[in-house]
């Protein structure tokens, strides 16, 4: 809420008549309440909170950094093997021949965050749009806030509307889309830790499967509220993208 705007000079006003600053403050407060109620389906007044203390990049010492990088590389090797050898590979026949692996950015420690998961008071069903235009229901399960280069960013987190298994899914756009990454955004899978935090590690961001096989898959697009204003130069790139 806004601070009370009264000052020393306001004591000279006639008794019983509010100061101009007080009237302005009351009007702004009422407007804030109206806006909070209007946005209740989208998380209520959570955005009115002060998130300037949102966590920045997760700090790692040399040993933790090495462990993290090794785990990241191992995950990428496993995914490459699945794309190469699995009978269920999403790659069309035109891409299987000569496929040597997916393209990634080099690991960027500054784009790994551990943040509190701000669960929605009640998971609301929302409609997200698929690439071919259809709508599909999801549960809007909460929000995460993180700080990057001095600015706080918020992203909505979703889950399946049918057969909710507790999974957390974060689709997002950023300024690399249509250049080094898929134009329709990328995805992150989150896991809720016992302490109520989630790891938002953009180094694990991946392209939807329709980035590799648009005829075989119809992927869900991120909502506009999850459009980041900076280039997330981490995670999976389009095939043939340069480092």
SEGU-385210 format. One record per residue (C-alpha): residue number from 1; residue in three letters; x, y, z. Coordinates in pm, 1 decimal. Layout:
! residues N
ATOM   resi   resn          X          Y          Z
ATOM    NUM    ALA          X          Y          Z
...
! end
This chain:
! residues 243
ATOM   resi   resn          X          Y          Z
ATOM      1    UNK        0.0        0.0        0.0
ATOM      2    UNK      102.4      361.8      -47.5
ATOM      3    UNK      242.0      544.6      252.5
ATOM      4    UNK       29.1      811.7      419.2
ATOM      5    UNK      101.3     1139.5      242.4
ATOM      6    UNK       47.1     1375.0      537.1
ATOM      7    UNK      314.4     1628.4      627.8
ATOM      8    UNK      376.7     1885.1      904.4
ATOM      9    UNK      182.3     2157.6      722.0
ATOM     10    UNK     -136.1     1950.5      725.7
ATOM     11    UNK     -198.4     2030.5     1095.6
ATOM     12    UNK     -289.9     2388.6      994.9
ATOM     13    UNK     -598.2     2271.8      802.8
ATOM     14    UNK     -948.7     2314.0      944.7
ATOM     15    UNK    -1048.7     2037.1     1183.7
ATOM     16    UNK    -1262.9     1765.9     1025.8
ATOM     17    UNK    -1145.4     1841.4      668.5
ATOM     18    UNK     -894.5     1588.8      533.2
ATOM     19    UNK     -575.6     1716.9      374.1
ATOM     20    UNK     -555.1     1709.7       -4.7
ATOM     21    UNK     -274.0     1455.7       23.9
ATOM     22    UNK     -492.3     1233.4      244.3
ATOM     23    UNK     -775.8     1243.4       -7.5
ATOM     24    UNK     -538.8     1148.5     -288.8
ATOM     25    UNK     -397.7      866.2      -77.8
ATOM     26    UNK     -744.3      731.7        1.8
ATOM     27    UNK     -842.0      738.9     -367.2
ATOM     28    UNK     -524.7      555.3     -464.8
ATOM     29    UNK     -580.2      297.7     -190.4
ATOM     30    UNK     -935.6      233.1     -310.5
ATOM     31    UNK     -811.6      197.8     -668.3
ATOM     32    UNK     -548.6      -50.7     -552.9
ATOM     33    UNK     -814.0     -257.0     -377.0
ATOM     34    UNK    -1036.0     -252.8     -685.8
ATOM     35    UNK     -745.8     -366.8     -903.4
ATOM     36    UNK     -658.7     -644.9     -658.0
ATOM     37    UNK    -1016.2     -773.9     -670.7
ATOM     38    UNK    -1019.0     -753.1    -1050.4
ATOM     39    UNK     -698.2     -956.4    -1066.7
ATOM     40    UNK     -802.4    -1210.0     -805.1
ATOM     41    UNK     -838.6    -1491.5    -1063.0
ATOM     42    UNK     -477.1    -1435.0    -1163.7
ATOM     43    UNK     -319.9    -1452.9     -820.1
ATOM     44    UNK     -498.9    -1174.8     -633.3
ATOM     45    UNK     -279.2     -899.0     -497.1
ATOM     46    UNK       42.6    -1097.8     -497.6
ATOM     47    UNK      197.7     -860.8     -751.6
ATOM     48    UNK      142.1     -570.7     -510.6
ATOM     49    UNK      388.0     -726.4     -267.9
ATOM     50    UNK      739.3     -596.7     -256.8
ATOM     51    UNK      946.3     -859.4     -435.7
ATOM     52    UNK     1263.8     -652.1     -445.8
ATOM     53    UNK     1417.1     -912.2     -215.2
ATOM     54    UNK     1356.2    -1186.1     -474.2
ATOM     55    UNK     1658.6    -1417.9     -498.7
ATOM     56    UNK     1928.4    -1357.9     -754.8
ATOM     57    UNK     2143.6    -1625.6     -914.2
ATOM     58    UNK     2216.4    -1925.4     -691.9
ATOM     59    UNK     2564.8    -1896.7     -544.4
ATOM     60    UNK     2790.4    -2200.5     -590.1
ATOM     61    UNK     3142.6    -2264.6     -469.5
ATOM     62    UNK     3389.7    -2439.2     -701.2
ATOM     63    UNK     3291.4    -2789.2     -589.1
ATOM     64    UNK     2917.3    -2722.8     -625.8
ATOM     65    UNK     2974.9    -2559.2     -963.2
ATOM     66    UNK     3162.2    -2863.7    -1091.1
ATOM     67    UNK     2893.0    -3102.2     -963.7
ATOM     68    UNK     2620.3    -2892.2    -1127.4
ATOM     69    UNK     2800.2    -2875.0    -1462.7
ATOM     70    UNK     2864.8    -3250.9    -1466.3
ATOM     71    UNK     2498.2    -3326.1    -1391.4
ATOM     72    UNK     2392.5    -3087.2    -1667.0
ATOM     73    UNK     2621.5    -3251.9    -1922.7
ATOM     74    UNK     2505.0    -3600.5    -1821.6
ATOM     75    UNK     2142.3    -3500.0    -1868.7
ATOM     76    UNK     2218.9    -3367.5    -2215.2
ATOM     77    UNK     2403.2    -3684.8    -2313.4
ATOM     78    UNK     2106.8    -3896.7    -2200.7
ATOM     79    UNK     1863.7    -3687.0    -2404.7
ATOM     80    UNK     2084.8    -3708.3    -2713.1
ATOM     81    UNK     2093.2    -4086.9    -2680.5
ATOM     82    UNK     1714.1    -4099.0    -2654.4
ATOM     83    UNK     1678.2    -3886.7    -2966.6
ATOM     84    UNK     1932.2    -4103.4    -3151.7
ATOM     85    UNK     1831.4    -4455.3    -3054.1
ATOM     86    UNK     1480.5    -4458.2    -2907.5
ATOM     87    UNK     1200.4    -4598.1    -3119.5
ATOM     88    UNK      992.7    -4309.9    -2982.5
ATOM     89    UNK     1232.2    -4037.4    -3092.9
ATOM     90    UNK     1042.5    -3722.6    -3192.8
ATOM     91    UNK     1282.7    -3661.6    -3480.5
ATOM     92    UNK     1133.1    -3715.0    -3826.6
ATOM     93    UNK     1316.8    -3940.3    -4066.1
ATOM     94    UNK     1464.9    -3638.3    -4243.8
ATOM     95    UNK     1655.4    -3540.1    -3929.2
ATOM     96    UNK     1757.7    -3882.7    -3797.5
ATOM     97    UNK     2022.9    -3945.2    -4059.6
ATOM     98    UNK     2339.6    -3769.0    -3957.0
ATOM     99    UNK     2196.8    -3654.3    -3621.6
ATOM    100    UNK     2483.2    -3607.6    -3375.4
ATOM    101    UNK     2306.6    -3437.5    -3089.6
ATOM    102    UNK     2099.7    -3139.1    -2987.4
ATOM    103    UNK     2247.8    -2791.3    -2971.4
ATOM    104    UNK     2288.7    -2612.4    -2638.3
ATOM    105    UNK     2425.9    -2295.2    -2495.2
ATOM    106    UNK     2725.8    -2339.5    -2269.2
ATOM    107    UNK     2632.3    -2354.4    -1898.9
ATOM    108    UNK     2563.4    -2011.3    -1747.9
ATOM    109    UNK     2572.9    -2009.6    -1367.9
ATOM    110    UNK     2407.0    -1665.4    -1355.8
ATOM    111    UNK     2086.3    -1816.0    -1497.0
ATOM    112    UNK     2030.3    -2069.8    -1221.7
ATOM    113    UNK     1792.9    -1963.4     -943.1
ATOM    114    UNK     1649.1    -2123.7     -630.6
ATOM    115    UNK     1335.8    -1933.3     -534.5
ATOM    116    UNK     1027.5    -1969.4     -313.2
ATOM    117    UNK      727.6    -2117.4     -488.7
ATOM    118    UNK      431.8    -1885.6     -430.8
ATOM    119    UNK      141.6    -2126.4     -457.1
ATOM    120    UNK     -195.6    -1992.8     -564.4
ATOM    121    UNK     -456.6    -1996.1     -288.8
ATOM    122    UNK     -666.0    -2211.3     -518.1
ATOM    123    UNK     -540.7    -2347.6     -848.0
ATOM    124    UNK     -744.7    -2178.7    -1120.5
ATOM    125    UNK     -818.6    -2344.3    -1454.1
ATOM    126    UNK     -697.1    -2131.2    -1743.8
ATOM    127    UNK     -682.5    -2182.3    -2120.0
ATOM    128    UNK     -352.0    -2182.8    -2304.9
ATOM    129    UNK     -324.6    -2184.9    -2682.4
ATOM    130    UNK     -165.0    -2453.5    -2893.7
ATOM    131    UNK       48.6    -2379.4    -3198.2
ATOM    132    UNK     -232.2    -2474.3    -3436.7
ATOM    133    UNK     -485.1    -2255.3    -3257.3
ATOM    134    UNK     -670.6    -2489.8    -3023.9
ATOM    135    UNK     -712.8    -2407.5    -2656.0
ATOM    136    UNK     -619.7    -2648.9    -2377.9
ATOM    137    UNK     -695.0    -2622.5    -2003.2
ATOM    138    UNK     -421.4    -2600.1    -1741.5
ATOM    139    UNK     -412.7    -2528.0    -1370.9
ATOM    140    UNK     -239.8    -2201.4    -1282.0
ATOM    141    UNK      -65.1    -2330.8     -972.8
ATOM    142    UNK      147.9    -2037.2     -861.9
ATOM    143    UNK      421.4    -1787.1     -936.1
ATOM    144    UNK      798.0    -1756.4     -903.9
ATOM    145    UNK      998.6    -1434.5     -871.4
ATOM    146    UNK     1369.5    -1397.3     -937.8
ATOM    147    UNK     1612.2    -1112.2     -981.0
ATOM    148    UNK     1836.0    -1086.1    -1288.6
ATOM    149    UNK     2066.7     -794.3    -1366.0
ATOM    150    UNK     1904.0     -584.8    -1095.8
ATOM    151    UNK     1543.4     -637.1    -1209.0
ATOM    152    UNK     1276.3     -863.1    -1060.0
ATOM    153    UNK     1086.8    -1091.1    -1298.3
ATOM    154    UNK      772.5    -1297.8    -1235.2
ATOM    155    UNK      664.6    -1614.2    -1416.2
ATOM    156    UNK      344.1    -1814.6    -1379.8
ATOM    157    UNK      367.9    -2188.1    -1313.6
ATOM    158    UNK      114.1    -2439.8    -1441.9
ATOM    159    UNK        8.0    -2800.8    -1404.0
ATOM    160    UNK     -226.4    -3042.6    -1583.8
ATOM    161    UNK     -595.6    -2963.9    -1546.7
ATOM    162    UNK     -689.8    -3329.0    -1580.5
ATOM    163    UNK     -523.3    -3599.9    -1375.5
ATOM    164    UNK     -316.7    -3351.0    -1175.7
ATOM    165    UNK       -5.3    -3538.5    -1068.5
ATOM    166    UNK      151.2    -3250.5     -879.3
ATOM    167    UNK      391.6    -3163.8    -1159.0
ATOM    168    UNK      496.6    -2803.1    -1213.7
ATOM    169    UNK      548.8    -2667.2    -1564.8
ATOM    170    UNK      690.6    -2329.2    -1660.4
ATOM    171    UNK      660.1    -2224.6    -2026.3
ATOM    172    UNK      824.3    -1895.8    -2121.2
ATOM    173    UNK      925.2    -1664.8    -2403.1
ATOM    174    UNK     1249.9    -1468.4    -2414.5
ATOM    175    UNK     1447.1    -1256.2    -2657.4
ATOM    176    UNK     1624.4    -1555.1    -2819.3
ATOM    177    UNK     1301.2    -1697.1    -2965.7
ATOM    178    UNK     1301.1    -1706.7    -3343.0
ATOM    179    UNK     1677.3    -1656.2    -3348.0
ATOM    180    UNK     1872.3    -1923.7    -3160.1
ATOM    181    UNK     1570.0    -2091.1    -2998.5
ATOM    182    UNK     1223.4    -2203.0    -3103.1
ATOM    183    UNK      991.4    -1912.3    -3196.6
ATOM    184    UNK      711.7    -2061.3    -2985.5
ATOM    185    UNK      904.8    -2037.2    -2659.2
ATOM    186    UNK     1068.3    -2296.0    -2436.5
ATOM    187    UNK      975.5    -2502.8    -2131.8
ATOM    188    UNK     1108.6    -2576.2    -1782.7
ATOM    189    UNK      999.2    -2858.6    -1552.4
ATOM    190    UNK     1009.4    -2764.5    -1183.5
ATOM    191    UNK     1020.3    -2976.8     -870.2
ATOM    192    UNK      896.5    -2852.5     -535.0
ATOM    193    UNK     1154.6    -2904.9     -260.5
ATOM    194    UNK     1057.9    -2986.2      101.5
ATOM    195    UNK     1152.9    -2630.3      200.9
ATOM    196    UNK      899.1    -2482.5      -40.4
ATOM    197    UNK     1149.3    -2371.0     -304.0
ATOM    198    UNK     1190.1    -2462.0     -669.8
ATOM    199    UNK     1497.3    -2450.6     -889.0
ATOM    200    UNK     1445.8    -2230.7    -1192.4
ATOM    201    UNK     1752.3    -2330.1    -1390.8
ATOM    202    UNK     1730.5    -2187.4    -1740.8
ATOM    203    UNK     2024.1    -2409.4    -1837.3
ATOM    204    UNK     1766.1    -2688.3    -1837.1
ATOM    205    UNK     1523.2    -2502.9    -2064.5
ATOM    206    UNK     1416.6    -2716.9    -2359.3
ATOM    207    UNK     1238.0    -2668.3    -2687.7
ATOM    208    UNK      888.1    -2810.8    -2740.2
ATOM    209    UNK      890.7    -3123.5    -2954.2
ATOM    210    UNK      721.4    -2938.9    -3239.6
ATOM    211    UNK     1052.4    -2752.2    -3280.4
ATOM    212    UNK     1183.0    -3078.5    -3429.6
ATOM    213    UNK      869.4    -3229.6    -3576.5
ATOM    214    UNK      595.2    -2971.0    -3641.1
ATOM    215    UNK      387.3    -3221.0    -3836.5
ATOM    216    UNK      390.8    -3477.4    -3557.1
ATOM    217    UNK      332.8    -3250.8    -3257.7
ATOM    218    UNK      107.4    -2960.2    -3165.1
ATOM    219    UNK      274.5    -2782.5    -2873.8
ATOM    220    UNK      126.1    -2548.3    -2616.4
ATOM    221    UNK      246.5    -2188.5    -2637.5
ATOM    222    UNK      346.5    -1993.4    -2325.7
ATOM    223    UNK      107.3    -1720.4    -2208.5
ATOM    224    UNK      203.9    -1359.3    -2275.4
ATOM    225    UNK      252.4    -1296.7    -1903.0
ATOM    226    UNK      553.3    -1531.6    -1919.7
ATOM    227    UNK      743.6    -1324.7    -2175.9
ATOM    228    UNK     1085.3    -1226.2    -2039.5
ATOM    229    UNK     1232.4     -896.0    -2164.4
ATOM    230    UNK     1587.9    -1028.7    -2192.5
ATOM    231    UNK     1771.8    -1298.9    -2386.1
ATOM    232    UNK     1794.5    -1625.5    -2192.9
ATOM    233    UNK     2114.4    -1750.2    -2353.0
ATOM    234    UNK     2107.7    -2082.9    -2173.3
ATOM    235    UNK     1957.3    -2424.5    -2229.7
ATOM    236    UNK     1848.4    -2588.7    -2551.8
ATOM    237    UNK     1887.2    -2419.0    -2889.9
ATOM    238    UNK     1746.1    -2493.5    -3229.4
ATOM    239    UNK     1930.0    -2758.3    -3428.3
ATOM    240    UNK     2213.0    -2595.3    -3618.8
ATOM    241    UNK     2224.2    -2290.4    -3386.5
ATOM    242    UNK     2565.3    -2138.0    -3319.4
ATOM    243    UNK     2713.0    -2109.9    -2970.6
! end
